Amino acid sequence: MKKVVRLVARILLPPGLRLRVNILSSYFRRKTILSKIRGKLAHGGKIKVIFLSSENSKWKCQSLYDLMKSSQWYEPIIGIMKQDADVDGTSEEIECGIDKAERFFSKHGCRTTRVYNVDNGKYCDLRAFSPGIVIYQQPWNIEGAVWPAQAAKFALPCYVPYFLPNYIFPGIAYKQDFHRLIAHYFVLNKAECALGESVRGFFDFAGDLQAVGHPMLDDFFLNPVGKHEQQCVIYAPHFSFSHPNNYSFVHYSTFLDTGECILRYAKQHPEMNWVFKPHPRLKIALKSSGAWTGDRIAGYYAAWGNIGQVCDSDDYIPLFRKATAMITDCGSFLTEFAATGQPIIRLVNPENKQPYPPLYDTYYNVHNNDELEATLREVLEKGIDRKRDERLEAVEAANLTGQYAAKNIMDFFAKEFGICSDLCHRQ
């Protein structure tokens, strides 16, 4: 009978009303789910937590996984989804991507399970894993059985975005259908909470927003960056360059204008350690758009390999730790690298009209190659960092330092589930 009712509802209810029904249903189920979790803990059970992962480079919750793994209250596992890079791939390519993800997480000491069936192209019902908490890291490429409305029937859907806030996109960050179904949305700071609350409408019955810091920055909190013995510069270009055949709703990248200039400068300064850390999609965008030929792309990447390191690793925090400066137009890196306290040379695309946080005003913002070369001489060659004090104050104000986000999230859950705090910290 229930299946018949659901089918009739799908047919008769318009999509917008159907979403509101899902939101309300998810909202009212939370008390029942919380009650079950508390009852399970009271009888000595553990909360099963499934982290959904769709791309290794987007895995930013290692510190939270580790704390849960060492706790007497939790049993975490990674649910490996179809990998984002394989969205249009063949079954063999998809299988290869999932295999790679399993090796990646094994190296990090994480248990994994597949939540995507390569044979039928569908996601598994998460109920089969009996989770009490489902943690998402992105709102896109989430569908079918892993959609939050499905998870909310038996677990608390929570969200820790893989990216740190950069340019201000309230609609993308807070008002997608995905966000309306999340029980707990963990954000960087109180300013993000205020922004999220300000754009939520009457029918946006999303759960609460919690300012906790970000787990990906926990490494800097637990192991502060020490003194650098050598100069190391990262060049990290984005893929969203302005070109008729390279569609993107953002216009971060300046690569077609600045890429050759930066390579030329790097060749002229072999005394510096150079790391080329392009966005994984840069090579694809250059080729598919026709902006560069395959030979030119190969030659450019090879040139960086001859003078420095070409980094395609999914683990880039160790790279950030040894860097003394970054040159970039990548959105998330502009916030993530700031936590190191080192100077950032921000390459500004004039077509990018998005508002940005005050933190960006403490970077060395360059708009053309003349400004770029002058800034490279001042910051890299002469070592003049005139914005240092202003930047460090802004970094602290943005909650990028001094926070152990994983512990903050664990403390929130402890309060939510009625876990005695003295037991919670005995790990």
VENQUINOR-V978123 format. One record per residue. RES is the residue in three letters. BURIAL is b if it has 16 or more other ideal C-beta (glycine too) atoms within 10 Angstrom, else e. Layout:
((RES;BURIAL) (RES;BURIAL))
//
This chain:
((MET;e) (LYS;e) (LYS;e) (VAL;e) (VAL;e) (ARG;e) (LEU;e) (VAL;e) (ALA;e) (ARG;e) (ILE;e) (LEU;e) (LEU;e) (PRO;e) (PRO;e) (GLY;e) (LEU;e) (ARG;e) (LEU;b) (ARG;b) (VAL;e) (ASN;b) (ILE;b) (LEU;e) (SER;e) (SER;b) (TYR;b) (PHE;e) (ARG;b) (ARG;b) (LYS;e) (THR;e) (ILE;b) (LEU;b) (SER;e) (LYS;e) (ILE;b) (ARG;e) (GLY;e) (LYS;b) (LEU;b) (ALA;e) (HIS;e) (GLY;e) (GLY;e) (LYS;e) (ILE;b) (LYS;b) (VAL;b) (ILE;b) (PHE;b) (LEU;b) (SER;b) (SER;b) (GLU;b) (ASN;b) (SER;b) (LYS;b) (TRP;b) (LYS;b) (CYS;b) (GLN;b) (SER;b) (LEU;b) (TYR;b) (ASP;b) (LEU;b) (MET;b) (LYS;b) (SER;e) (SER;b) (GLN;e) (TRP;b) (TYR;b) (GLU;b) (PRO;b) (ILE;b) (ILE;b) (GLY;b) (ILE;b) (MET;b) (LYS;b) (GLN;b) (ASP;b) (ALA;b) (ASP;b) (VAL;e) (ASP;e) (GLY;e) (THR;e) (SER;e) (GLU;e) (GLU;e) (ILE;b) (GLU;e) (CYS;e) (GLY;b) (ILE;b) (ASP;e) (LYS;b) (ALA;b) (GLU;b) (ARG;e) (PHE;b) (PHE;b) (SER;e) (LYS;e) (HIS;e) (GLY;e) (CYS;b) (ARG;e) (THR;b) (THR;e) (ARG;b) (VAL;b) (TYR;b) (ASN;e) (VAL;b) (ASP;e) (ASN;e) (GLY;e) (LYS;e) (TYR;b) (CYS;b) (ASP;e) (LEU;b) (ARG;e) (ALA;e) (PHE;b) (SER;e) (PRO;b) (GLY;b) (ILE;b) (VAL;b) (ILE;b) (TYR;b) (GLN;b) (GLN;b) (PRO;b) (TRP;e) (ASN;e) (ILE;b) (GLU;e) (GLY;e) (ALA;b) (VAL;b) (TRP;b) (PRO;b) (ALA;b) (GLN;b) (ALA;b) (ALA;b) (LYS;e) (PHE;b) (ALA;b) (LEU;b) (PRO;b) (CYS;b) (TYR;b) (VAL;b) (PRO;b) (TYR;b) (PHE;b) (LEU;b) (PRO;b) (ASN;b) (TYR;b) (ILE;e) (PHE;e) (PRO;e) (GLY;e) (ILE;e) (ALA;b) (TYR;b) (LYS;b) (GLN;e) (ASP;b) (PHE;b) (HIS;b) (ARG;b) (LEU;b) (ILE;b) (ALA;b) (HIS;b) (TYR;b) (PHE;b) (VAL;b) (LEU;b) (ASN;b) (LYS;e) (ALA;b) (GLU;b) (CYS;b) (ALA;e) (LEU;b) (GLY;b) (GLU;e) (SER;e) (VAL;e) (ARG;b) (GLY;e) (PHE;e) (PHE;e) (ASP;b) (PHE;b) (ALA;b) (GLY;b) (ASP;e) (LEU;b) (GLN;e) (ALA;b) (VAL;b) (GLY;b) (HIS;b) (PRO;b) (MET;b) (LEU;b) (ASP;b) (ASP;b) (PHE;b) (PHE;b) (LEU;e) (ASN;e) (PRO;e) (VAL;e) (GLY;e) (LYS;e) (HIS;e) (GLU;e) (GLN;e) (GLN;b) (CYS;b) (VAL;b) (ILE;b) (TYR;b) (ALA;b) (PRO;b) (HIS;b) (PHE;b) (SER;b) (PHE;b) (SER;b) (HIS;b) (PRO;e) (ASN;e) (ASN;b) (TYR;e) (SER;e) (PHE;e) (VAL;b) (HIS;b) (TYR;b) (SER;b) (THR;b) (PHE;b) (LEU;b) (ASP;b) (THR;b) (GLY;b) (GLU;e) (CYS;b) (ILE;b) (LEU;b) (ARG;e) (TYR;b) (ALA;b) (LYS;e) (GLN;e) (HIS;e) (PRO;e) (GLU;e) (MET;b) (ASN;b) (TRP;b) (VAL;b) (PHE;b) (LYS;b) (PRO;b) (HIS;b) (PRO;e) (ARG;e) (LEU;b) (LYS;b) (ILE;e) (ALA;b) (LEU;b) (LYS;e) (SER;e) (SER;b) (GLY;e) (ALA;b) (TRP;b) (THR;e) (GLY;e) (ASP;e) (ARG;e) (ILE;b) (ALA;e) (GLY;e) (TYR;b) (TYR;e) (ALA;e) (ALA;b) (TRP;b) (GLY;e) (ASN;e) (ILE;b) (GLY;b) (GLN;e) (VAL;e) (CYS;e) (ASP;e) (SER;e) (ASP;e) (ASP;e) (TYR;b) (ILE;b) (PRO;e) (LEU;b) (PHE;b) (ARG;b) (LYS;b) (ALA;b) (THR;b) (ALA;b) (MET;b) (ILE;b) (THR;b) (ASP;b) (CYS;b) (GLY;b) (SER;b) (PHE;b) (LEU;b) (THR;b) (GLU;b) (PHE;b) (ALA;b) (ALA;b) (THR;b) (GLY;b) (GLN;b) (PRO;b) (ILE;b) (ILE;b) (ARG;b) (LEU;b) (VAL;b) (ASN;b) (PRO;e) (GLU;e) (ASN;b) (LYS;e) (GLN;e) (PRO;e) (TYR;b) (PRO;b) (PRO;e) (LEU;b) (TYR;b) (ASP;e) (THR;b) (TYR;b) (TYR;b) (ASN;e) (VAL;b) (HIS;e) (ASN;e) (ASN;b) (ASP;e) (GLU;e) (LEU;b) (GLU;e) (ALA;e) (THR;b) (LEU;b) (ARG;e) (GLU;b) (VAL;b) (LEU;b) (GLU;e) (LYS;e) (GLY;e) (ILE;e) (ASP;b) (ARG;e) (LYS;b) (ARG;e) (ASP;e) (GLU;e) (ARG;b) (LEU;e) (GLU;e) (ALA;b) (VAL;b) (GLU;e) (ALA;e) (ALA;b) (ASN;b) (LEU;b) (THR;b) (GLY;e) (GLN;b) (TYR;b) (ALA;b) (ALA;b) (LYS;b) (ASN;b) (ILE;b) (MET;b) (ASP;b) (PHE;b) (PHE;b) (ALA;b) (LYS;e) (GLU;e) (PHE;b) (GLY;e) (ILE;b) (CYS;e) (SER;e) (ASP;e) (LEU;e) (CYS;b) (HIS;e) (ARG;e) (GLN;e))
//
